[in-house]
Every structure is written in structure tokens, then in C-alpha cells.
């Protein structure tokens, strides 16, 4: 990747910097547009959903994002509505800030629905390339019918997100095997597994030379090594 590039990075609180991902991204890109969604409200002290822009590692812009009001009892049922609100905010803010902070070279996320949104933004010409680093493991069967239906719905986004992204990587082999088993991915497809864990002090050019561990090489580094 080039230091002068701009990346749109989307994740859910409190995992924005899991394995020093955010630290690494800020070191590797001149501009980072980060959407952080407090989707599940895991902690009452979690910060609200926010959009933050970093330039050369410094916070230069921040605004709160709309959060769909809900209760623990309705959180699951309102997933489709809440997801739709997230998509509309991604679309609205990337268009709104494009003249000031664009163009957007890479759209990077770890969530299937968000990756699907990124592919739509790419088709609209808002972002140039999409990277999907797969983290989620949702076996399709569950004794609760509602949960089973929601997981089925999730897989309807995971399939096009995985197959249409410019680059798709997996956190571990188990995630890839599950998707091939249920028909989300072709059996003969090949993907790279990259574990969580990045060293923010290493550049992409030197990460492999300094460490034999794949954990020191985030998926955004692989975009440079292989043309998309």
C-alpha cells in the first residue's frame, strides 16, 4: 500500500483496535476514515457510535453517528432495521465527506453485512477496492427458529460479500471450511488465513522479514503483494 492512500475502516465497539489493527492502519495510511458502531451495547460505559478521521495518526474530525434506540428484548428483532440504518449512514457520510477527505482507496471491514455495503459503495464509485477479513462464525443450525432465521439472513449477505470483495481473508481455517460446507464458497476456492495480531511499528514491506508469524502481517498488507 502507499502511505498517501485513504482507507475507510469499519468495525464494532469495542473491537476497533483488536490486535492493534487500528494502530497499524494509522501507521500505514495517511488518512483513515473510521466508523465505529456501538451495535450491541456490551457495556453501559461504551462510547457512542462515532465517525473519526485521522490524518497522519492525528484526530482531525469526529462526529457522533445515529444509534437506533432499542432495548435488550427487542435488539434481536430490530437487527434488520438497525443494519439498514448503518448502511444509510455509511452511504451518507462517505458522500458528504468525499470532497474533503476523498478519494477513498480502500474499504476495509471484518463484518459480512458491512463488507456487502462496501461492495455497493464500490459499485457506486465511492470507494475503489474492498477488503473483507472474515471473523464471524455462525453455524446455520440453532434450536431457536428466530435465531436460525436471522443466521440464514446473515448468510445471504456473507456469500456475496465474500465472493465479490477485491480480497477476502479468514481469521482461521475453520471459518473457511464452514462456508464451503454450507455452500457459501466454492469448494475449490483458495483463501489465506491471517490471525488477529498486528505490530503497529512494522511496515508492510518489512513485516514478513521481521517476523515469520502471519499475525504480524494484516490483510491490508496482502493487497500490496497481490494485484486486485
N, C-alpha and C positions, 0 to 999 in steps of 0.2 A: 504494500500500500504506500501511498505517498503522504507525507506529513501534511501537505496542503489540502488533503481531502476533507470532506464533511460527511459525518456519519449520523444517521438517525437511529438512536438506540432506545428500545422499549423493553421494559421489564416491570415486574410487580414488586411492590414493597413487601418485605424488607430485603429482597434479594438482588438489588441493583448492583451491589459490589461483591457478590458471592465469588470467592476465589480471586479477588482483586480484579474482576473484569472491568469495572468502571475505571479504576486507576490505570489499567493498561490502555484502555481506549483513549483516555485523556492524554496519555503519553504518545500515542500513535497517530492521533488525528489533530489537526489544527482547530477544528470546530466539531463539537459534539452536541447534538440536539437530543436531550434525554427526556423521554416521557416515563414517569414513574407513577404507576396506578396502585393505590391502596385498595385493591379489589376485594380482599376477603376480610379486612379489618381483624387481623390476627391479634392485635394489641390495641388497647384504647389509647396508648401513647404513640402509636404510629403517626408519622406526619401525613398530612392530607395528600391526595394525588396532586402532582405538580409537573410542570414542564420547565426544564432548566437548560440553558445554553451555556456551554463552556467554550472559551476561546483560548487556546494555548494553556489549558488547565485552569483558567480563571473563570469564575461565575460572572457572566456579563448580562444575563437576562433570566428572569424567573417569573412564573405566573401560576396561580392555582388552576387546577383542572376541575371541571364539574364532576361531582360524585353523586351517583344515583342514590337517593335516600332509601334505605331498606332496613329490615330487621332480621335477626338470625333465623326466624321462622320462614321468612319469605325470600331469603337470599338465594336459595337454590332455584326456586320457581322463577325468579326475576333474572336469571342468568342471560337469557336471550336479549332482554331489554337493556341490561347493563352492558352487554357486549356491543350492542348496536350503538349505545352512547359513546363507548370508547372509539369505535370506528369513525363516527362523525367528528369526534374531537381530533383524531389523528388527521383526518382529511382537512378540517377547518384550519388547524394551526399550521400544518405544513404549507398550505396555500398562503395563509396570512403572513407567514414569516419568510417565504421563499425569496422575496426581493431583498430582504435584509440579511438573511443568513444562508441562502441557497447559492448555487445549486446543490442538491443532495446527492452525493455519490453512492452511498451505501445505506441500506435499511437493514438493521440487524436486530433479531429478537430470538427468544427461546420458547415462545408460545405459538401453538399451531394457528389459533384464530388470528393473532397479531401478524403472523407470517402471511396468512391469507390476505389480510388487509394490506400488507406491504406489497404483495403481488398486484393488487388492484391499483395502488398508488403508482407502481411501476408502469402498468398498462396505460395510466393516465398521463405518464410523462413527468410525474412529480419526483420520483426517485429513479436512479439509474440501474441499480443492482440490489438484489435481496439475498440475505443470508439467514438461514434457519438452523439454529443449533438446538436440536431436539432434547428436551429434558423430561417431558411428561410421560408417565407410564400409567395408562388407564385400561386395564383388562376389560374387554367388552361385556363380560357377564357380571351381573350383580343381582342378588336376590330381590332388591327393591326395583320395581318396574320403572319408577320415575328416574331413579339413578341410571338404570340401564338405558332408558331412552335418551337421557342427557349425554351419556357417553357415546351412544350411537351418533347423536347430533355432532358431538365433538369430532368424531372420526370423519364426518363429512367435510370438515374444514382441514383436518390433518392431511388427508390424501392429496388434495390439490396444492396445499401449502408445501408439502414435502417434495412433490414431483415438479412443481413449477418454479421453485426458488432457483436462483442462479447457482447457489451452493447450499447443500443440506449436509449437516454433520450430526452425529449422535453422541450423547454423553457416554453411552456404553453399548455393547453388542446386544444386550437384552432388549433394548428399545427397538433396534432394527429388526431383530428376529420376530418380535411380537407383530410389527407392522407387516412383515412378509407373511406371517402365519394367517392373518385375518384379511389379506388381500389389499392392504393399503399401498404396499410397494411391490413391484415385480420381483419374482424370486431370483432372477439373475442380476439384479441391480447391485452395485457395489458402493458402499459409503465408508467414510472414515469415522472412527470413534475418537473423540477428544474429551478427556476428563476435565472436570472443574479444577481450576487452579492455575493462575497466571502470575508471572513475575512482572510487575509494572516497570521494573528497571531494565528489562530486556527489550530490545527492538526485535522486530520480526526477522530481520536479516541475521541477527546473532543468536536467536533463541535456540535453534537446533544445535549450533556449535557449542553453546554453553551448557546445554543440558540434553541428556538423552531421553528425558521424560516428555511424553506428549502433553502432559499437564502444563508445561511451560510454553506451549505454543497454541494460543487461542485460534478459533476458526477464522477470524479475520486475517490472520497471517497466511492461511492457506489460500485465500483469494488472490494473494500476490503470486504465490508459487504456481497456481494453475489458472490459465485464462478462462474467462467466463463468457 
